[in-house]
Amino acid sequence: MPLNEKLRVMEVIWDDLCQSSDKFKSPAWHREVLEETKKRVDSGQEEMMDWEEGKERLRQKNNES
């Protein structure tokens, strides 16, 4: 399947999932992880970054390995 078709299928699936997101219940551990992360951010132990910066850091880390 060509890339443009794959992307189109992914967009259709994503749109469908977004429309029915109220049908999925997030597990309790998601809340726990978010609360722990918030505590680390609030205490200065962890910093937030935008998605693009995070992806770039991961790429650099993978290239170092």
C-alpha positions, 0 to 999 in steps of 0.5 A: 500500500502506498504511503499516501494511502496508509496516511489516509487510512490512519487519518480515517481511523484516528477520526473515528477513534476521536468520535468514540473516545467517550466509550473508552475508560482510561485505566486507574494507573493512567491517573496515578502516573499523571499525578506522579509526573505532576508532582515531579514537575511541580517540585522541579525534578522533571521538566516539560518539553514540547513534542518536537523537542522530545522527539529530537532528544530521543533521536539523538539518544538513539544515535548515541547508542 
